[in-house]
Amino acid sequence: MHLEGKTALVTGASRGIGAACARALAAHGAAVAVNYVSSREAAEKIAGEIATAGGKAVALQADVRDAGQVRRMVEGAARALGPLDILVLNAGPSVPWKPVHELSQEEFETKVLDEMRSFFLPAQSVMPAMIARRTGCIIGISSGLSRYPAFGFSAHTTSKSAVDGLMKSLAFELGPHGIRVNTVAPGLTRTDATAHMPEDQVRAIAGMTPMRRVGEAEDVAGLVAALAGDECGFVSGAYIPVSGGIQMP
Ligand SMILES: NC(=O)c1ccc[n+]([C@@H]2O[C@H](COP(=O)([O-])OP(=O)(O)OC[C@H]3O[C@@H](n4cnc5c(N)ncnc54)[C@H](OP(=O)(O)O)[C@@H]3O)[C@@H](O)[C@H]2O)c1
């Protein structure tokens, strides 16, 4: 229970990697705000499971691309749970899978700008209180594709590279205020977002991976929960893959 007494907000926590992060943080003792945009029932189920297990959680609706909604979500989380210690920037827009020459300007811009809004706005919104308390931990969920491009993923590689740049800048600017900022880079992870991938493609990626499998949401959540703890108190500005060794920066 190394997160006992801490509070966390996880964006996009109704499903997939975000839901696993919310569960893992709560399992280690943190009180957790479970953000969602449309899956109210799923988010309330996660919060309910945490409460049933003896923890504290609240489900909060907000589109993380919208500054006003983000501000209300952060205020709501602090009201329900107390001042925030941990922010997991997880929610991101879906991935347009197309070679560059088929990608429209609108598809490209929407992916990149929505991703940036989804990371910039919640980070900026939690900062004043974290700075005032001289403590905080921000974890951004990037992607292995930010450093290792793959065919058809140009918009995703671009937007996640921008996420990495933002996280490094945050680590640089917030370190003197006692706030740590790190980037977690999952490889292929089984969630709704990747459920459409043909199984032979998944098997091929597993076969090229030193650990001989693809990721599960809990693999990412395990690192997030570890990074959130004071045991990692001198880890900031890091970019850590969760990819079974297929990506070694
Ligand atoms: N899966 C992978 O292989 C993989 C690999 C590398 C990186 N990642 C990154 O990991 C993160 C999570 O991916 P995932 O695979 O877990 O996705 P997912 O299963 O599709 O879940 C997406 C989550 O984000 C929420 N969400 C989406 N847009 C939102 C918005 N505008 N405002 C608030 N919440 C929003 C969804 O809420 P609702 O349920 O309400 O729609 C849902 O909880 C993303 O940043 C993704 O790029 C994933």
The ligand as an SDF file (V2000), in Angstrom:
LIG
                    3D

 48 52  0  0  0  0  0  0  0  0999 V2000
   -3.5890   -0.0210  -26.7630 N   0  0  0  0  0  0  0  0  0  0  0  0
   -2.3560    0.1530  -27.2530 C   0  0  0  0  0  0  0  0  0  0  0  0
   -1.7840   -0.7060  -27.9480 O   0  0  0  0  0  0  0  0  0  0  0  0
   -1.6090    1.4230  -26.9080 C   0  0  0  0  0  0  0  0  0  0  0  0
   -0.2330    1.4550  -27.2220 C   0  0  0  0  0  0  0  0  0  0  0  0
    0.4760    2.6140  -26.9460 C   0  0  0  0  0  0  0  0  0  0  0  0
   -0.1490    3.6950  -26.3790 C   0  0  0  0  0  0  0  0  0  0  0  0
   -1.4690    3.6450  -26.0990 N   0  0  0  0  0  0  0  0  0  0  0  0
   -2.0870    4.8520  -25.4920 C   0  0  0  0  0  0  0  0  0  0  0  0
   -2.7200    4.4970  -24.2740 O   0  0  0  0  0  0  0  0  0  0  0  0
   -3.8220    5.3620  -24.0240 C   0  0  0  0  0  0  0  0  0  0  0  0
   -5.0600    4.5270  -23.7460 C   0  0  0  0  0  0  0  0  0  0  0  0
   -5.3030    3.6740  -24.8430 O   0  0  0  0  0  0  0  0  0  0  0  0
   -6.2720    2.4200  -24.7450 P   0  0  0  0  0  0  0  0  0  0  0  0
   -5.7790    1.4370  -25.7440 O   0  0  0  0  0  0  0  0  0  0  0  0
   -6.4450    2.0050  -23.3240 O   0  0  0  0  0  0  0  0  0  0  0  0
   -7.6510    3.0590  -25.2850 O   0  0  0  0  0  0  0  0  0  0  0  0
   -9.1560    2.5570  -25.1520 P   0  0  0  0  0  0  0  0  0  0  0  0
   -9.2320    1.1690  -24.6230 O   0  0  0  0  0  0  0  0  0  0  0  0
   -9.7860    2.8820  -26.4620 O   0  0  0  0  0  0  0  0  0  0  0  0
   -9.7640    3.5300  -24.0120 O   0  0  0  0  0  0  0  0  0  0  0  0
   -9.8260    4.8940  -24.2620 C   0  0  0  0  0  0  0  0  0  0  0  0
  -10.1980    5.6000  -22.9620 C   0  0  0  0  0  0  0  0  0  0  0  0
  -10.0080    7.0230  -23.1550 O   0  0  0  0  0  0  0  0  0  0  0  0
  -11.2420    7.6870  -22.9050 C   0  0  0  0  0  0  0  0  0  0  0  0
  -11.3260    8.8620  -23.7810 N   0  0  0  0  0  0  0  0  0  0  0  0
  -11.1880    8.9230  -25.1240 C   0  0  0  0  0  0  0  0  0  0  0  0
  -11.3030   10.2080  -25.5560 N   0  0  0  0  0  0  0  0  0  0  0  0
  -11.5220   10.9590  -24.4350 C   0  0  0  0  0  0  0  0  0  0  0  0
  -11.7420   12.3300  -24.2080 C   0  0  0  0  0  0  0  0  0  0  0  0
  -11.7350   13.2160  -25.2130 N   0  0  0  0  0  0  0  0  0  0  0  0
  -11.9470   12.7670  -22.9350 N   0  0  0  0  0  0  0  0  0  0  0  0
  -11.9370   11.8920  -21.8950 C   0  0  0  0  0  0  0  0  0  0  0  0
  -11.7350   10.5610  -22.0460 N   0  0  0  0  0  0  0  0  0  0  0  0
  -11.5360   10.1070  -23.3030 C   0  0  0  0  0  0  0  0  0  0  0  0
  -12.3240    6.6550  -23.1650 C   0  0  0  0  0  0  0  0  0  0  0  0
  -13.5000    7.0450  -22.4630 O   0  0  0  0  0  0  0  0  0  0  0  0
  -14.9710    6.4820  -22.9020 P   0  0  0  0  0  0  0  0  0  0  0  0
  -14.9920    5.0310  -22.5060 O   0  0  0  0  0  0  0  0  0  0  0  0
  -15.9150    7.3240  -22.1100 O   0  0  0  0  0  0  0  0  0  0  0  0
  -15.0750    6.6610  -24.3900 O   0  0  0  0  0  0  0  0  0  0  0  0
  -11.6440    5.4080  -22.5830 C   0  0  0  0  0  0  0  0  0  0  0  0
  -11.7380    5.3980  -21.1720 O   0  0  0  0  0  0  0  0  0  0  0  0
   -3.9190    6.2770  -25.2590 C   0  0  0  0  0  0  0  0  0  0  0  0
   -3.2620    7.5010  -25.0030 O   0  0  0  0  0  0  0  0  0  0  0  0
   -3.1780    5.4690  -26.3260 C   0  0  0  0  0  0  0  0  0  0  0  0
   -2.6550    6.2830  -27.3480 O   0  0  0  0  0  0  0  0  0  0  0  0
   -2.2220    2.5380  -26.3550 C   0  0  0  0  0  0  0  0  0  0  0  0
  1  2  1  0
  2  3  2  0
  2  4  1  0
  4  5  1  0
  4 48  2  0
  5  6  2  0
  6  7  1  0
  7  8  2  0
  8  9  1  0
  8 48  1  0
  9 10  1  0
  9 46  1  0
 10 11  1  0
 11 12  1  0
 11 44  1  0
 12 13  1  0
 13 14  1  0
 14 15  2  0
 14 16  1  0
 14 17  1  0
 17 18  1  0
 18 19  2  0
 18 20  1  0
 18 21  1  0
 21 22  1  0
 22 23  1  0
 23 24  1  0
 23 42  1  0
 24 25  1  0
 25 26  1  0
 25 36  1  0
 26 27  1  0
 26 35  1  0
 27 28  2  0
 28 29  1  0
 29 30  1  0
 29 35  2  0
 30 31  1  0
 30 32  2  0
 32 33  1  0
 33 34  2  0
 34 35  1  0
 36 37  1  0
 36 42  1  0
 37 38  1  0
 38 39  2  0
 38 40  1  0
 38 41  1  0
 42 43  1  0
 44 45  1  0
 44 46  1  0
 46 47  1  0
M  CHG  2   8   1  16  -1
M  END
$$$$
